[in-house]
Amino acid sequence: MGSSVRELAGATPATRDRYVDLLRVASLGAVVLGHWLMAAVTPDGVGNLLAVVPALQPLTWLLQVMPVFFFVGGFSHALSYRSLLRKRPEGPERPEGQGSEGSVYSAFLRARLQRLLRPTMVFVLVWGAAALLVQLLGGGGGLTGVTLRMVTQPLWFIGIYLAMVAFTPPLLRLHERYGWGAFAGLAGAAVAVDVLRFAAEVPYVEFLNFAFVWLAVHQLGFLRADGRIHLRRAALLAGGGLVIATALVAFGPYPLSMVGMPGEKVSNMAPPTLALLCHGLWLVGAVELLRAPAARLLERPRVWRTVVAANGVAMTAFLWHLTAMFGVYGAMLALDVELPAPASAAWWAQVPLRIALAAALTAGLVAAFRTFERPVAAAPGATGATGAGPLAALGATLCLLGVLGLSMVGFGGLLDGRTALLIAIPVSAPAAVAMTLGGWLLVERAGRGTGVRAGVQRP
């Protein structure tokens, strides 16, 4: 892999925005490190270090960096979709359907979903088979049961990201027409949702902010792609977002932690709140203020090669990092190594060793599964598929619902028919997997033979 990374790094075009690649890797890395650090595992279950030591909750204002990843996604999606539009055949010689907006959309979805769903489906199928075997053999209690329930939880991020991919074309058109106004509309909708939720106590309205909050952050990526977040605006985003988020937490109904806490009446994450949106604004502004010095650092060949190598396996590492963490704790229990009380002096002393072991095990899992993360471009074809756009949209919707459902229900209780509520509908793990696979097949069918290639900067 070393020579291929060196070749990729050496072939980097001068126009590539290297800082975006760094942000993608750094944001996923921060999430992984946060999960490893905050997990308070005991022989009886898994707690949250932030609940044990509430004084550490301000750390979430640095470690909750998912908004940065979604911001980077908006940037990459804008470039990718526009590249497809430029490459489609034009003129009367174009075969019927080929290069139409529907076929461009389906090609875009297929390329993006393959990058996300190939490693995700391998993860799901491997864990599904393991969970079934464990439960057929009568296992599934203790830490094993906790692992089966929790190992799929990070998939919520994949589900939300799928929604962003699916909404890119219409929201990009809104951006091109209204610019900052399109972002303001989404942010205003997020404000309205929280007013209805907290002031008027309208039931269930809060779930709309899964769309409005994250799509608003995604919309900032479109503005970044058009060079419309300069230093002054970045400073305004950072300062304004931080001040408003602080005021909302201090005087409003919002908790301090920017991640969900057990037993809290209100979570900033699930569903997202206006406070989380403002947190995202300050993070986006902050990373944009660091762009120039980081770009100079990325000109160094060794630094850039490191980013290229990490970028090629980041999603695989993200998918498997909880597997590695629970594997370390399971090995410690099997070897009768004492698990100290969370936040005790002995617990903190073990932290470097546990993180080092989890990183090593994650590296081994990445080596085993990284081949499924290779980017795939939509293949050119002679004709476009009739109704490719609606078919791709249906497939993306099924993938979104399936992945979100699996993140909620987990693999525990497979033989007992365990379900979780997904938009008021009970969903089991087998049903969630079936929806994801079925949706992927629809996107694949719609995206084949579209006559355009997906390309440019991947997320």
N, C-alpha and C positions, 0 to 999 in steps of 0.2 A: 504494500500500500504506500510505502514511503516514496517510491519513484513516481507513482501515479499522482500523489499529492503534489510532489515537486513540479510535475508537468502541468497540472491544473493551475497551480499558483503562478508558474512562469507564463502561462498562456492567458492570464487575466487581462482583459482589455482595459485600456486606460479609462474608459468611460464607466466602468463598474464602480458602484458605490460600496466600497469595502466596509464602511462603517455599519451599513445595514446588516451585513453578514455577522459582524462582531456583536451587534445588538441581539440578533437572533440567538446566537450561541450563549451569550452572557445571560440573557433573560431565562432561557431554559435551565442553564446551569444554576442560577440563583434559586429557581423553584426546586430543583433537585436537592440542593444543599439545605434549603429551608425545610423540606420534608424530612430529611435525615436528622436534622438538628432538633426539630420540634416534636418528633415522635417520642412519646414517653411510654415505652413498652415495658410491661411487667408480665410475669407468668399468667396473670389473670386477664390481660387485655391490653389495649392501647389507649393512652390518653394523649393530651396535648400539653406540652411544656408551658405554653402560654397561659393555660388555665391553672397550672401548678404555680407559676411565677408570673402573675399579672403585670409586674413591673417591666417584663420583657416585651409587652405588646407593642410599644412604639417601634420595635424592630420591624414589624410588618410594613411600616411605611417605607422601608428600604427593600425588604425581601419579597413583598408582594409586587412582582414586576410583570405579571401577565399583561397589563396594559401596554407595556413596551412591545411585547411580542405581537399583539394585535395591531398596534401602530405600524410595526415593520411589515406585517401582513398586508395592510392597506397599500403601503408603498409598492410592494412586490406585485400585488394583484393588479394595480393600475398599469404598471409597466407591461406585465404579461398580457393582459387583455388587449391593450392598445397595440402590442406587437402582432397579435393574432389578426386584429382588424386590418393592419397595414399589409399583412401577407396574403390575405384572401384574394382570390382571382377577381378581377374587375372586368367590366365590359360585356358586350353581347356574346363573346365567345365562352363565357363562363357556363358550364353545364348547370342545368336546373337544380337548384338547391345547394350547389357547391359554393361555399364562401358566404352563404346567407348569414344573417345575424344569428339565427337559430343554430346553424351548424358551428359557427364560431363559438357560441356559448357552450355547446355540448363538447367541443374540443377543449375548451378552457376547463370545464368541469372535469373532464376525463383525466387530463394531465395532472390537475391539482389533487383530485381524489386518489389517483394512483399513488402519488407521493405520500399522502396521508394514510390511505387505507391498506396498502400492501403490507407495511410493517404492523399496522394495527390489527389486521385480520390474522396475521401469523401469531401475534401475541394472544388474541382472543381464542383462537383454535387450540393453541398449545395449552393455555390455562384451562380452557373448557374441558379438554380431554383429561388433564391432570385432576381437575376437580371431580369429574365424574368417577374416575378410578379411585380416588381417595374415599369418596362417599360410598361407592359400591363395596369397598373393603371395610366399611364401618367406621372410617375416620371422619374428621371434620370438626373435632372439638378443640378447645384450648386455643393456642396461638394459630394452629392450622385453620380453624374456623374463622378467626379474625382476619387472617390473610386472604382467605377465599372471598370474604365480604369486601375487603378494603382495596385489594390489589387493582381493581378496575376503576376506582374512584377518579383517578386523574383523566379518565377518558372524557369527562365532562368538557374538558378543554378542547379535545378533538371535535366533539359535537358542535360547540359554539363556533369553532373555526370553520367547520363545514358550512355553517349558516352564512358566515362572512363571505366565503367563496361563492356561494349560491347567489348572494345579494349584490355581488360586485358590479355586474353590468348596469342594473337600474340605478344604483347609488352613484356609480361613476358618471352616468349621464346627468344626474342631479348636481353632482359636484361641478361638472363642466359648465352647467348653466348658471348655478348660483354661488359656487365657490364656498366661501366661509358661511354663507347663508344656509347651505345644506347641512353643515355641521351644527350651526345654531339651531336649526329645526329639530335635529335629533336630540341635542342637549336640552332644548326646551321641552320636548316630549318627555324626557327623563325627569325633569323638574315637575311637570304636570302629574306624572305617575306618582311621585312621592307625595305631592300635595294631596292627591286623592287618597293615597294610602294612609298617611298619618293624620291629616286634618279632617278629611271626610270619612275615613275608615271604610272606604269602598273595598269589599272583599275581592281577592284574587288579582286585583289590578297590578299589584307589585311585580307579577311575573312578566309583564310587558317590558320591564327594564332589562331582562336578559337580552332583548333585542336593542333597545334604545341606547343603553349605556355602552355596550360593547361595539355596536355599529358606529356610535359617535367617535369612539377612540379610533376605530378602523378608518373613519372618514378623515381623520387627521393625517393618516398615511397618504391619502390622495393629495392632500395639500402639500405634504412633504415632497411627493413625486413631481409636483409642478413648481417646486422651489418657492413656495409661499409661506414657509416658516423660517424667516430670517432671524438674526440674533435678537432683535428687539422684540419680535413676537414670541420667540422662545422664552425670553426673560419674563414677558407678561404671562405666558402660560404657566411657567414655573412658579413665579411669585403669586399670581392670582389664584392658581389652583391650590397651592399650599395654604394660603390665608383662608380661603373659603372652606377648604376641607377641615382646617383647624377650628374654624368658627362653627361649622356644622356639628362637629363632634363635641365641642365645648358647650354649645347652647341648644343643640337639637336632639332628636331621638336616636342619634347614630352612635354606635359603640366605637371605642378607640381602635380596636383591632381591625385591620383591613383583610383579615381572613376570618372564616367562620369559627366561632367558639362554641364548645358544647354547652347546652343549657341556656344560651342567650336568647332572649325574646326576639331581638332584631339582629340580623347578620348583614354586614356590608357586602357579602359575596353572593349569597344565595337566598333571594335574588339580589342582584347588584343594586346599589343605592346611589343617590346623588353624591354622597360623600366619596364613594369609590370612583365615580366619574371625575370628581375634582382631584382625587389622588392620582388618577391617570393623567390628568392635565399637567400636574406638577412634574410627574415623572417624564412625560414626553418633553416638556420644556427643558428639564434638567439634562436629559441625554442630548438634546439638540445643542445646548450650550457647550457640551463637551465634544462636539463633532470635530472641530478643527484640530485640537491636540491629539485626539484619537486617530484622525486620518493621517497625521504625520507619523504616529507610531506604527500604523499599518503599512506604511511604505517600506518598513524593514522586512526583508525576505523571510527571515525565520518567524517573525510574528505572524505574517500573513499566511505562511504555510500551516502554522498551528490553527489559525482560524478556519482555513480551508478543510483541514483534516477533521476538526470538530464539527464543522457545518455538515459534513457528509454523514455523520452518525448521530446527530443531536436528537432526532426524533426517536430513534431506536433506544438511546440511553434514557430518554424521558419515559418511554413506555415500560422499561424493565427496571427502573431504579428502585421502585418499591419492592419488587421481587427480590432484588439483591439485599435490601435492608432487612426484610423479614427473614431472608435466608441466613443473614449474619446472626440475628437474634435466635433463630431456630437452632443454629449450630451451637451457640452459647448455652442454650438450655440443654441440648443433647449432651454436651460435654460437662454439664453441671457447673458451668461458670455462673457465678452469682450475678443477678441483675439488680444493681443497687436501686434504692428509691429514687425516682426522678427528681432532679435538681439537687440531690445531695452531693457532698464533696466527692464521694467515690464515683457517682454518676458522671459528674463533669470530668473527672480524671479519665474515664473510659471513652469520652467523646472522640478524641483524635483517633484512637484505635478503631472504634466502630465505624467512623466515617472512612478511614483508610481501607478497611476490609470491605465496606459496601462499595467503594469506588473500584476496588480490584475485582470484585464479583460482577459489578456492572460492566467493566471492561471485558470480562470473559463472555458475558451475555451479548454484548455488542459485537464481539468477534464472531459469535455464532449466528447472529441474525442481521448483521448490517447489510448483507447483500440485498435484502428486500427494500432497502431505503433508496436504492439507486433511482435517480430521476428518470421519468419516462416521458417522451414527447408523443403527442398525437400523430399517428402515422398519416401521410397524405393518401388520398384516395381519388378515384375517378369521379365519384358523385357524392352528393350529400344525402344524408338520410332524411326522408320525409318526416316532419314532426320531430326533428332531433331536439329542438329546444325544449318543448314541453316534456318529452320523455326524459331528458337529462334532469330537468327540474324535479320531476316525480322521483327519479332515482336519488337525487341529492336529499330530498325530503325524507325518504325512507332511511337513508344512511344516517341522517341527523337524528331522527327519532330512535333508531336502533342503538346508536352509540350512546346517546344520552340515557336511554333506558338501561343499558348494560352498566353504565357508570353508577346508576342508582341501586340496582338490584344485586350486583355482584354475582359470584359463583357459589355462594353458600346456599344450602338448602335446595340443591338441584333436584334431588329425589323427592323432596317434600312439596315441590311446586311453589317455592317462595316467589313472591311478586313484590313489585314496588309501583307506586303511583307515578305515571307519566302523563301529565295534563289530564288528571282525573281518571285515567284508564290504567288498570292493573297490567303490568308487563312482567313476564318471566324472562330469565336469562336466555332460554332457547328461542323465545319469540324475538327478543332483541337481536340476537345473532342472525336469525333468519331475515329480519328486516334489513339489517346492514348488508348482508350478502345479496339479497334481492335488489336492493337499491344500487349497489355497486354494479351488478350485472346490467341493470337498465342504463346506467351512465356509460358503461363500456359499449353497449349496443348503439347508443345514440352518438357516441364520440368517434366510432370507427368510420373511416372513409369520409372525413369532413373536408379534406383538401387543404387543411391548414395545420401548421405545426405550433405547438406550444413552446414558449421559450422565455428568454431573458432571465432576470434575476429571480431565483426561486425564493420562497419565504424562509 
